[in-house]
């Protein structure tokens, strides 16, 4: 027993006590000693493996990490990223930095960064922007400070570049969605006018159709301009340009705008007349943008159907909410991507931007409404705009 307790005192758990000879009660005691030694050795090995594993992870990450004794300045541990970020050699004590780079020393080691702060320091004759966090901890009687730094210059530049690319993608997507039907409608009107010029008697110009077409182009052009202004500050907008709009007028605007381009694809676009005289308070131009997005998605989904059809309808639910529905008889949406379709920039289309549905959802949220999707793969999709 004296041998065992002496081994414990000096942390020597490698000793083996004879379990094969001597009285049975002594062998039983030895088995107990050996079991304790094996258990402690196993615990120590696991702790060492975890330490090495953690150390390797901290060495591989791009974030600089250092821990040092607050009283003496001796460094407990630091990784290569810390030294590379500040352009300093391997350290044993932070006083080296105090002597060579007093501004860096003051900014990183002397100031408190319990709440993450951004500081700018000079590194190799260049200004570097760092995100710094720090925390104090104790090991037995000694106090240590953990400092974490990250060079955010590259991250900021990369994020800014990505943000611009995504913004351009969004704007291009929405502008093209509006320009395509405008262009098609203008082409149809131009063709009708040219036919009247060439054969005034056989192809008389329908002034009413011409007036309706021009009004549709004018309204969508205004809507496009308003969208561009609104999207620029979509995350800051607190109020909408709300007005009473009759749903029949909204549907007829969509038909006038979209039918010419759908005629060439042999896709039927119609609306059911029930309840279309109901008025709803909305931002007309933004909801038009939502409907254009959803109709174009429906058109693409059903273009290979035997009798492709897109239908607009409206109804009131038991809670008196007005629901506008866009239904198609297309290919439907697979179950495995249903929970991703509103995620910004997620798309399954070859040339898609993945912002159409996420933008529709944002606009509906601005209206204190919601967008719901019910789809059966191979049969079609119905999207509900709930106001």
TADA-V964911 format. One record per backbone hydrogen bond with DSSP energy under -0.5 kcal/mol. NH is the residue of the N-H (numbers start at 1). CO is the residue of the C=O. Records with the same first field share a line. If there is no record, write none. Layout:
BEGIN
NH->CO, CO
END
This chain:
BEGIN
5->1
6->2
7->3
8->4
9->5
10->6
11->8
12->7
13->11
27->23
28->24
29->25
30->26
31->27
32->28
33->29
34->30
35->31
36->32
37->33
38->34
39->35
40->36
41->37
42->38
43->39
44->40
45->41
46->42
47->43
48->44
49->45
50->46
51->47
52->48
53->49
54->50
55->51
56->52
57->53
58->54
59->55
60->56
61->57
64->149
66->147
67->77
68->145
69->74
70->143
71->143
73->69
75->92
76->67, 74
77->67
79->65
82->79
83->79
84->80
85->81
86->82
87->83
88->83
94->73
96->93
97->94
98->94
99->95
100->96
101->97
105->101
106->102
107->103
108->104
109->105
110->105
111->106
116->114
117->132
119->117, 130
121->128
123->121, 126
126->123
128->121
130->119, 128
131->150
132->117, 130
133->148
134->113
135->146
137->144
139->142
142->139
144->137
145->68
146->135
147->66, 145
148->133
149->64
150->131
152->129, 150
153->129
156->152
157->153
158->154
159->155
160->156
161->157
162->158
163->159
164->160
165->161
166->162
167->163
168->164
169->165
170->166
171->167
172->168
173->169
174->170
175->171
176->172
177->173
178->174
179->175
180->176
181->177
182->178
183->179
184->180
185->181
186->182
187->183
188->184
189->185
190->186
191->187
192->188
193->189
194->190
195->191
196->192
197->193
198->194
199->195
203->199
207->205
210->206
211->207
212->208
213->209
214->210
215->211
216->212
217->213
218->214
219->215
220->216
221->217
222->218
223->219
224->220
225->221
226->222
227->223
228->224
229->225
230->226
231->227
232->228
233->229, 230
234->231
236->233
237->233
242->240
243->282
245->280
247->278
248->276
250->246
251->247
252->248
253->249
254->250
255->251
256->252
257->253
258->254
259->255
261->258
262->258
263->259
264->260
265->262
266->263
267->262
268->308
270->310
272->312
276->273
278->275
280->245
282->243, 280
284->282
287->283
288->284
289->285
290->286
291->287
292->288
293->289
294->290
295->291
296->292
297->293
298->294
299->295
300->296
301->297
302->298
303->299
305->302
308->305
310->268
311->327
312->270
313->325
315->323
317->321
320->317
323->315
324->385
325->313
326->383
327->311
328->381
329->309
331->301
337->334
338->334, 335
340->337
341->337, 338
343->340
345->354
346->343, 354
347->345
352->349
359->355
360->356
361->357
362->358
363->359
364->360
365->361
366->362
367->363
368->365
369->364
370->386
372->384
374->382
376->380
378->331
379->376
380->376
381->328
382->374
383->326
384->372
385->324
386->370, 384
387->322, 385
END
